[in-house]
Amino acid sequence: MAGLASAQISDGEFTAVVYRLIRDSRYAEAVQLLGGELQRSPRSRAGLSLLGYCYYRLQEFALAAECYEQLGQLHPELEQYRLYQAQALYKACLYPEATRVAFLLLDNPAYHSRVLRLQAAIKYSEGDLPGARSLVEQLLSGEGEDSGGENEPDGQVNLGCLLYKEGQYEAACSKFSTALQASGYRPDLSYNLALAYYSSRHYAPALKHIADIIERGIRQHPELGVGMATEGIDVRSVGNTLVLHQTALVEAFNLKAAIEYQLRNYEAAQEALTDMPPRAEEELDPVTLHNQALMNMDSRPTEGFEKLQFLLQQNPFPPETFGNLLLLYCKYEYFDLAADVLAENAHLTYKFLTPYLYDFLDAMITCQTAPEEAFIKLDGLAGLLTEQLRKLTIQVQEARHSRDDEAVKKAVNEYDDTLEKYIPVLMAQAKIYWNLENYPMVEKIFRKSVEFCNDHDVWKLNVAHVLFMQENKYKEAIGFYEPIVKKHYDNILNVSAIVLANLCVSYIMTSQNEEAEELMRKIEKEEEQLSYDDPDKKLYHLCIVNLVIGTLYCAKGNSAGVVSVLLLFRFLRLLKSELPGKECWNNHMQRKGSAYESVSFIKKNFTQKHVYTPVRY
C-alpha cells in the first residue's frame, strides 16, 4: 500500500489516521505523517511524543531519544520525558549519555526505582558487574516505592544475568527457571535459560527451550516468515520491529547455530541462520552479522572479513569479534594484517583478548620473521598448559574417587577447555618444523603430547600426515587414517579428499590394493548418489584421489612395482570420465607437495572461534 500523505487526509481526521496506523503497527507510515506535521508545528507535544513512540517501536532508539530530548526541553516540568530519553539512549548503546540523563531523576521518588533499574542495566552493559550487582541488591532490598522484593521475577532475572556473566551458569539456570515459573512463559526468559544451559554444555535442554521459542514464534507470528529463506522462497524483509524483538526468534536462531557449530554440524548451523526471519543485510543486528561471517568463512572469506572489519568499527560490537578476526587472519596466513589490527587497536587488546590468546597470536605473528623465537614463546605457553592439564587430571581422579559428580563434571569441562587451548599451541610448534620438512622432529613433538592428545581428532589427523610424509611409515599412517575414515564411512564425502587420497596411497604402498579399490568404489558411489540428488553440485573427492594416485604412479614408475596395471587402468578410466576442471587441478596442485592440509590445526581447529550469543538483560 502506498504511503499516506498528510495532504490527502481531511481536516479533523489526522489524529485518528495516525492512531489507526499505530494500532496496526504501521509505524513507518505514522513516522512519515508525523514528520510532515512537525515541519508545520515543530513544538507540538503530541506530535513529538507520538513520533518518539513510533521511533522506539521501530528500534530507531537514537531518533526516539532526540524526540524525548526536545520534549524535555519544551516541558521541563514533565520529567517522564527525561526517563524516556534515558531509556532510548540506553537502547541506542549510548551509555554515558544515558547515565547523565538518568542521574537528573534520582532525587524524584516517583522515578527512583526505575532509574536504579536503568542504571543497573547500563553498568551491566558496560561490563561493570560489581556496580550492577550493587544496584540490583538495592532494588531487591526494597529501596524505592515500586521496587518489589527478592522474589519478584525481574529481580531473579537480573540476578541470573549477573550470575551468567560471572560464569556461574548452573546458578543462573536456577534464577531463570524461578522467574519463568513465577511469570509464566516469556520468550526472553526461555532464551536466557537456554543460553545458560548451552554455556554449561547441557545442549539437549537448551535445544528444547529453543524449539519452544521457535514453535511459538511461528504459530503466533506467521508473518515473520521463519524458514522461508532456507526453502528458497523469495520474501521481503520483516524489519527490526518490536514484535520481532519480543519473540526472541533472532536470539534463538543464533543460539541454535552456536550449538550446532559446537557439535560440528556446520550445515545445520548455517541453516539455523537462514531460518531466522528475513531481514536486509543493513538491518541485521551485530550478533547475526558476526555469526554469518563466521559460519560462511570457508565459502566466502572475503565477505566474512569485510563483515568482521565493519563490526570492529561499531560501538559496541560483539566481544568475540576482535579475537575471531585476528584468528581468521592467521588461519588464512594474513599475518601482516593481523599485526596491523593488533597495533591499531591496542586499547582493545586488554579488554577482549585473554592472556593466552594474546600470547598465542603474538607467537603466530612472530613465527613469520623469527621462527626460533616463536618456538620458544610457544614452548612456554605449552608448558603452562600441560601443567594445568596434569593438575586437572588429578582433580578428575580425586573427584571420581570421592564420587562427587558435580566436581567431576566441572573438572572434565575445564580439562576439555584447556586441551582446546593446548592443541593449537602444539600444532603451531609442529608447523615450524613442518615448514623445514623436518618430519622426524614433528613426530617427536607429537609423541611428547600423546599423554593428553591421543583421543583428539586433530592430533590423530596430523600424526597420520607426518607419518605419511616420511614415506617409510605408511603402515603406521594407515593406523591413524583408518579410524578417521571409518568414523564417517556412511557419509564418506564429509572426510577431506586429501585424507582419503593419502589413505589410498598408503594402502597401495603397503600392497593393499583391494582396500584402496574398495575405498574408491565407496567414494564413487556416494558421488553418484549426490550428483543424482543435486546435479549442479560440484564434487571433487574422487577426482583428487585419482590425481594423487596418478602422481604417485608417475613418481614411482613401473620399475618400483608399486602400482598395479589394474589400478592404473582404473585411474585412466576414471580420469577420462571426470576430466577435471580448473578447481580440481588447483586443489590437487595445492596439495601435491604437502599432504598436510595447510596443517589442519589452522584449517580445522585453529583455536575455538566463538559464535556470539548474548544474554538478554
C-alpha positions in Angstrom: 0.0 0.0 0.0 1.4 3.4 -0.9 2.3 5.7 2.0 -0.3 8.3 3.1 0.5 12.0 2.7 -0.9 14.5 5.2 -2.3 16.5 2.3 -4.6 13.5 1.5 -6.1 13.5 4.9 -9.2 15.6 5.5 -9.4 18.1 8.3 -10.1 16.6 11.7 -9.0 13.1 10.6 -5.3 13.4 11.0 -5.1 12.3 14.7 -7.5 9.3 14.0 -5.4 8.2 11.0 -2.2 8.3 13.0 -3.6 6.3 15.8 -5.0 3.7 13.4 -1.6 3.3 11.8 0.0 2.9 15.3 -2.8 0.4 16.2 -2.0 -1.6 13.1 1.8 -1.4 13.8 2.4 0.6 10.7 4.9 2.8 12.5 7.0 3.8 9.4 3.9 5.3 7.8 3.0 7.0 11.0 6.5 8.5 11.2 6.1 9.8 7.6 2.9 11.6 8.5 4.1 12.9 11.9 7.3 14.2 10.3 5.4 16.3 7.8 3.1 17.6 10.5 6.0 18.6 12.8 7.5 20.6 10.0 4.5 22.8 10.3 4.2 22.6 14.1 7.7 21.8 15.4 6.8 22.4 19.1 3.8 20.1 19.1 3.9 18.0 22.2 1.5 15.4 20.9 3.4 15.1 17.6 6.8 14.8 19.2 5.5 12.3 21.7 3.9 10.1 19.1 7.0 10.4 16.8 9.3 9.3 19.7 7.0 6.4 20.4 7.0 5.2 16.8 10.8 5.5 16.5 11.1 3.4 19.7 8.8 0.7 18.3 10.9 0.7 15.1 14.0 0.2 17.2 15.4 3.6 16.0 16.4 4.5 19.5 18.7 7.4 18.8 15.9 9.2 16.9 13.5 8.4 19.7 15.9 9.9 22.2 16.1 13.1 20.1 12.3 13.5 20.3 12.2 13.0 24.0 15.1 15.4 24.5 13.1 18.1 22.7 10.0 17.3 24.8 12.1 17.6 28.0 13.3 21.0 26.9 9.8 22.2 25.9 8.2 20.7 29.0 10.8 20.5 31.8 8.0 20.1 34.4 7.2 16.6 32.9 10.1 14.5 34.0 8.9 11.3 32.4 10.3 12.6 29.1 13.8 12.5 30.7 13.2 8.9 31.7 12.1 8.0 28.2 15.1 9.8 26.8 17.5 7.9 29.1 15.8 4.6 28.2 16.1 5.3 24.5 19.8 6.4 24.9 20.5 3.1 26.7 18.8 1.1 24.0 21.0 3.0 21.5 24.1 1.9 23.4 24.9 5.5 24.3 25.7 4.6 27.9 27.5 7.7 29.2 24.7 9.9 27.8 22.0 7.7 29.3 23.7 7.8 32.6 23.9 11.6 32.6 20.2 12.0 31.8 19.1 9.3 34.3 21.2 10.9 37.1 18.9 14.0 36.9 15.9 11.9 38.0 17.4 10.2 41.0 16.0 12.7 43.5 12.5 12.2 42.3 10.9 9.4 44.5 8.4 8.6 41.7 11.2 7.6 39.3 13.9 6.4 41.8 13.5 2.6 41.4 13.1 2.8 37.6 16.2 4.9 37.4 18.1 2.3 39.6 17.0 -0.4 37.2 18.2 1.6 34.2 21.5 2.4 35.9 22.0 -1.3 36.7 21.3 -2.2 33.1 23.8 0.4 31.9 26.5 -0.8 34.2 25.8 -4.4 33.2 26.1 -3.5 29.5 29.4 -1.6 30.2 30.8 -4.7 32.0 30.7 -3.1 35.5 29.3 -6.2 37.2 30.1 -5.1 40.8 28.3 -1.8 40.1 25.3 -3.6 38.5 25.1 -6.0 41.4 25.1 -3.2 44.0 22.2 -1.5 42.3 20.3 -4.8 41.8 20.7 -5.6 45.5 19.4 -2.1 46.4 16.3 -2.9 44.4 15.9 -6.3 45.9 16.1 -4.8 49.4 13.1 -2.7 48.7 14.6 0.7 48.0 12.2 2.7 46.0 8.4 2.6 46.3 7.8 0.2 43.5 11.0 -1.8 43.7 9.4 -5.1 44.7 11.3 -7.8 46.6 13.7 -10.6 46.1 11.1 -13.0 44.7 10.0 -10.6 42.0 10.6 -12.3 38.6 12.5 -9.3 37.2 14.8 -9.3 40.3 15.5 -13.0 39.7 16.2 -12.3 36.0 18.7 -9.6 36.9 20.5 -11.9 39.4 20.5 -14.6 36.8 22.1 -12.3 34.2 24.8 -11.3 36.7 25.5 -14.9 37.7 25.7 -15.8 34.0 28.3 -13.0 33.3 30.3 -14.3 36.3 30.4 -17.8 34.8 28.1 -19.3 37.4 25.9 -21.0 34.8 24.1 -23.5 37.0 23.1 -20.8 39.5 21.9 -18.6 36.6 19.8 -21.5 35.3 18.2 -21.7 38.8 17.3 -18.0 38.8 15.9 -18.0 35.2 13.8 -21.1 36.0 12.4 -19.5 39.1 11.5 -16.4 37.2 9.9 -18.4 34.4 7.8 -20.4 36.8 6.7 -17.2 38.6 5.9 -15.1 35.5 4.6 -17.8 33.1 6.1 -18.3 29.6 8.2 -15.5 28.3 10.4 -15.9 25.2 13.2 -13.7 26.6 13.3 -15.8 29.8 13.2 -19.1 27.9 16.1 -17.8 25.7 18.1 -16.9 28.8 17.5 -20.3 30.3 18.6 -22.0 27.0 21.7 -19.9 26.9 22.7 -20.8 30.5 22.2 -24.5 29.6 24.3 -24.0 26.5 27.1 -22.4 28.4 27.1 -25.2 30.9 27.1 -27.7 28.0 23.7 -29.1 28.6 22.8 -28.9 24.9 19.6 -31.1 25.0 17.6 -28.8 27.4 19.0 -25.8 25.6 17.7 -27.1 22.3 14.3 -27.9 23.9 13.8 -24.3 25.0 15.0 -23.0 21.6 12.4 -25.3 19.9 9.7 -23.8 22.2 10.6 -20.3 21.2 10.7 -21.1 17.5 7.4 -23.1 17.6 5.6 -20.3 19.4 7.0 -17.7 17.2 5.9 -19.5 14.1 2.4 -20.2 15.5 1.8 -16.7 16.9 3.5 -14.7 14.1 3.4 -16.5 10.8 4.0 -13.1 9.1 7.7 -13.2 10.3 8.5 -15.8 7.6 10.5 -18.2 9.6 12.3 -20.8 7.5 11.2 -19.3 4.1 14.7 -18.1 3.1 16.1 -21.6 3.7 13.4 -23.1 1.5 14.4 -20.7 -1.3 11.2 -18.7 -1.1 11.7 -15.0 -2.1 10.4 -13.0 0.9 10.5 -9.4 1.9 12.4 -8.1 4.9 10.3 -8.1 8.1 12.4 -5.3 9.5 13.6 -4.8 13.1 10.2 -4.4 14.7 9.5 -4.6 18.4 7.3 -7.7 17.7 10.4 -9.5 16.3 12.4 -8.4 19.3 9.7 -9.7 21.7 9.6 -13.1 20.1 13.3 -13.7 20.8 13.5 -15.5 17.5 16.7 -13.9 16.3 18.4 -14.8 19.6 17.0 -18.3 19.5 18.3 -19.0 16.0 21.7 -17.5 16.8 21.9 -19.8 19.8 20.8 -22.8 17.8 23.5 -22.0 15.3 26.1 -21.8 18.1 25.1 -25.2 19.4 25.2 -26.9 16.0 28.6 -25.2 15.4 30.0 -26.6 18.7 28.7 -30.0 17.7 30.4 -29.6 14.3 27.1 -29.8 12.5 28.1 -27.0 10.2 25.3 -27.3 7.7 22.7 -27.3 10.4 24.4 -24.2 11.9 24.2 -22.4 8.6 20.6 -23.4 8.2 19.7 -22.0 11.6 20.9 -18.6 10.5 19.0 -18.7 7.2 15.8 -19.9 9.1 15.5 -16.7 11.1 13.0 -14.1 10.0 14.3 -12.4 6.8 16.0 -9.0 7.0 18.1 -7.0 4.6 21.8 -7.1 5.4 21.8 -3.4 6.5 19.1 -4.3 9.0 21.0 -7.2 10.6 21.9 -6.9 14.3 25.7 -7.1 15.1 25.3 -10.6 16.6 23.7 -12.1 13.5 26.2 -10.3 11.2 29.1 -11.6 13.3 27.8 -15.2 13.2 27.1 -15.1 9.5 30.6 -14.0 8.9 31.9 -16.9 11.0 29.6 -19.6 9.5 30.3 -18.7 5.9 34.0 -18.1 6.2 35.1 -21.2 4.3 32.9 -20.4 1.3 33.0 -16.6 1.3 36.1 -15.5 3.2 36.4 -12.0 1.6 32.8 -11.2 2.6 33.4 -12.6 6.1 36.5 -10.4 6.6 34.5 -7.4 5.4 31.7 -8.0 8.0 34.1 -8.5 10.9 36.1 -5.4 9.9 32.9 -3.4 9.7 31.8 -4.7 13.1 35.1 -3.7 14.7 34.3 -0.1 13.8 30.9 -0.2 15.5 30.2 0.7 19.1 29.5 -1.6 20.7 30.4 -4.8 18.8 30.2 -8.4 19.8 33.2 -9.0 22.1 34.3 -12.1 20.2 34.7 -10.0 17.0 38.3 -8.8 17.8 39.7 -12.2 18.7 37.9 -14.0 15.8 39.2 -11.5 13.2 42.7 -12.0 14.4 42.4 -15.8 14.5 41.0 -15.9 11.0 43.7 -13.6 9.6 46.2 -16.1 11.0 44.2 -19.1 9.7 44.4 -17.6 6.2 48.0 -16.6 6.7 47.4 -12.8 6.6 49.9 -12.3 9.4 50.8 -8.7 8.4 47.1 -7.8 8.6 46.8 -9.4 12.0 49.8 -7.5 13.2 48.3 -4.2 11.8 45.0 -4.8 13.6 46.7 -5.5 16.9 48.9 -2.4 16.6 45.9 -0.2 15.6 43.7 -1.5 18.3 46.0 -1.8 21.3 43.2 -0.4 23.5 41.1 -3.4 22.7 43.7 -6.0 23.5 43.4 -6.0 27.2 39.6 -5.8 27.1 38.9 -8.5 24.5 41.9 -10.9 24.4 42.8 -13.3 27.2 46.5 -13.5 28.1 46.5 -17.0 26.4 45.0 -15.7 23.2 47.3 -12.7 23.1 50.4 -14.8 23.6 49.3 -17.3 21.0 48.6 -14.6 18.4 51.9 -12.9 19.2 53.8 -16.2 18.7 52.0 -16.9 15.4 52.9 -13.4 14.0 56.5 -13.7 15.3 56.8 -17.0 13.6 56.9 -15.4 10.2 60.1 -13.5 10.8 61.7 -15.3 13.8 60.6 -18.9 14.0 63.1 -19.8 16.7 61.9 -17.0 18.9 58.3 -18.0 18.2 59.0 -21.7 19.1 60.4 -20.5 22.5 57.2 -18.5 23.1 55.0 -21.4 22.1 57.1 -23.8 24.3 56.5 -21.6 27.3 52.8 -21.5 26.6 52.7 -25.2 26.1 54.5 -25.8 29.4 51.9 -23.7 31.3 49.0 -25.6 29.6 50.5 -29.1 30.2 50.9 -28.2 33.9 47.2 -27.2 34.0 46.2 -30.4 32.3 48.1 -32.5 34.8 46.5 -30.7 37.7 43.1 -31.1 36.2 43.7 -34.8 35.6 44.4 -35.2 39.3 41.3 -33.2 40.2 39.2 -35.5 37.9 40.7 -38.6 39.6 40.1 -37.2 43.1 36.5 -36.2 42.3 35.8 -39.7 40.9 37.3 -41.3 43.9 35.0 -39.2 46.2 32.1 -39.8 43.9 31.4 -36.1 43.5 29.6 -36.0 40.2 29.4 -32.2 40.1 33.1 -31.8 40.8 33.9 -34.5 38.1 31.8 -32.6 35.6 33.4 -29.3 36.4 37.0 -30.7 36.2 36.3 -32.5 33.0 34.9 -29.4 31.3 37.9 -27.4 32.5 40.2 -30.1 31.2 38.5 -30.1 27.8 38.7 -26.3 27.6 42.4 -26.4 28.4 43.0 -29.1 25.9 41.4 -27.0 23.2 43.9 -24.3 24.0 46.8 -26.7 24.1 46.2 -28.3 20.7 46.7 -25.1 18.6 49.9 -24.3 20.5 51.2 -27.8 19.9 50.3 -27.6 16.2 51.9 -24.2 15.8 55.1 -25.7 17.2 54.9 -28.7 14.8 54.3 -26.4 11.8 57.6 -24.6 12.4 59.4 -27.9 11.8 57.0 -29.0 9.1 57.9 -25.9 7.1 61.5 -27.0 7.3 60.5 -30.5 6.2 61.9 -31.9 9.4 59.3 -34.6 9.8 61.0 -36.7 12.4 61.1 -33.6 14.7 57.4 -33.0 14.1 56.7 -36.7 15.0 58.8 -36.2 18.2 56.7 -33.2 19.2 53.5 -35.2 18.7 54.9 -38.2 20.7 55.6 -35.9 23.6 51.9 -34.8 23.7 50.4 -38.3 23.4 49.6 -38.2 27.2 46.9 -35.6 26.6 46.0 -35.7 22.9 45.8 -39.4 21.9 42.0 -39.2 21.7 41.8 -35.8 19.9 40.8 -36.0 16.2 43.0 -33.1 15.1 46.1 -34.6 16.8 45.4 -38.0 15.2 44.9 -36.5 11.8 48.2 -34.6 11.9 50.1 -37.6 13.3 48.8 -39.5 10.3 50.0 -36.8 8.0 53.5 -36.6 9.4 53.8 -40.4 9.3 52.6 -40.4 5.7 55.2 -37.8 4.7 58.1 -39.9 6.0 57.4 -42.5 3.2 58.6 -45.4 5.2 55.8 -45.3 7.7 52.7 -45.9 5.6 51.5 -48.8 7.7 51.6 -46.6 10.8 49.8 -43.8 8.9 47.0 -46.3 8.0 46.5 -46.9 11.7 45.7 -43.2 12.2 43.8 -42.5 8.9 41.5 -45.6 9.0 39.7 -44.7 12.2 39.0 -41.2 10.9 37.6 -42.6 7.6 35.6 -45.3 9.3 34.1 -42.8 11.7 32.4 -41.1 8.7 32.1 -44.1 6.5 28.4 -43.7 6.0 29.0 -40.1 4.8 32.4 -40.5 3.4 32.4 -37.2 1.5 32.4 -35.5 4.8 36.1 -36.6 5.1 38.6 -34.4 3.5 39.6 -35.6 0.0 43.3 -35.5 0.8 42.8 -37.8 3.8 41.0 -40.3 1.5 43.8 -39.9 -1.1 46.6 -40.4 1.5 44.9 -43.5 2.8 44.5 -44.9 -0.7 48.2 -44.2 -1.4 49.2 -45.8 2.0 47.2 -48.9 1.0 48.9 -49.1 -2.3 52.4 -48.6 -0.8 51.7 -51.5 1.6 50.4 -53.7 -1.2 46.8 -53.5 0.0 45.3 -52.6 -3.4 42.0 -54.3 -2.7 41.4 -51.9 0.2 42.2 -49.0 -2.0 39.8 -50.2 -4.7 37.0 -50.7 -2.1 37.5 -47.2 -0.7 37.5 -45.6 -4.2 34.3 -47.5 -5.1 32.7 -46.2 -1.9 33.6 -42.6 -2.9 32.4 -43.1 -6.4 29.1 -44.5 -5.2 28.5 -41.6 -2.9 29.4 -39.0 -5.5 27.0 -40.6 -8.0 24.2 -40.5 -5.4 24.9 -36.9 -4.6 25.1 -36.0 -8.3 21.7 -37.6 -8.7 20.2 -35.7 -5.8 21.8 -32.4 -6.8 23.1 -32.3 -10.4 24.6 -28.9 -10.0 26.7 -29.8 -7.0 30.4 -29.9 -7.8 32.2 -33.0 -6.4 35.9 -33.4 -6.5 36.8 -36.1 -3.9 37.3 -39.0 -6.4 39.0 -36.7 -8.9 41.5 -35.6 -6.3 42.1 -39.2 -5.1 42.8 -40.3 -8.7 45.1 -37.4 -9.3 47.1 -38.1 -6.2 47.4 -41.8 -7.2 48.4 -40.7 -10.7 51.1 -38.5 -9.2 52.3 -41.5 -7.2 52.4 -43.7 -10.3 54.4 -41.1 -12.3 56.8 -40.5 -9.4 57.4 -44.2 -8.7 57.2 -45.7 -12.2 56.6 -49.3 -13.1 60.1 -50.3 -12.1 59.1 -49.8 -8.4 56.4 -52.3 -8.9 54.1 -50.3 -6.6 51.0 -49.5 -8.7 49.3 -52.4 -10.3 48.3 -52.3 -14.0 44.7 -52.9 -13.0 44.8 -49.8 -10.7 46.5 -47.8 -13.4 43.7 -48.7 -15.9 41.1 -47.8 -13.3 42.8 -44.4 -12.8 42.9 -43.7 -16.5 39.2 -44.8 -17.0 38.0 -42.6 -14.1 40.3 -39.7 -15.1 38.9 -39.8 -18.6 35.3 -39.8 -17.4 35.8 -37.0 -15.0 38.0 -34.6 -17.0 38.8 -32.3 -14.0 38.0 -28.7 -14.2 40.3 -25.8 -13.1 39.1 -26.1 -9.5 40.1 -29.8 -9.3 43.5 -29.2 -10.8 44.1 -26.3 -8.4 43.0 -28.4 -5.5 45.4 -31.1 -6.5 48.4 -28.9 -7.2 48.0 -27.1 -3.8 48.2 -30.4 -2.1 50.6 -32.3 -4.3 53.8 -31.4 -2.5 52.4 -31.4 1.0 49.7 -33.7 2.1 49.3 -31.7 5.3 46.1 -29.8 4.6 47.9 -26.5 5.4 48.4 -28.0 8.8 44.9 -28.9 9.8 45.1 -27.1 13.1 44.8 -23.9 11.1 42.2 -25.1 8.7 40.0 -27.1 11.0 40.8 -26.3 14.6 42.9 -23.2 14.8 41.5 -22.4 18.1 37.9 -22.2 19.3 36.2 -19.5 17.3 33.3 -18.2 19.3 29.8 -17.8 17.9 28.4 -14.9 19.9 25.2 -15.3 21.9 24.5 -12.6 24.4 22.2 -12.9 27.5 19.1 -10.7 27.4 19.2 -8.3 30.4 
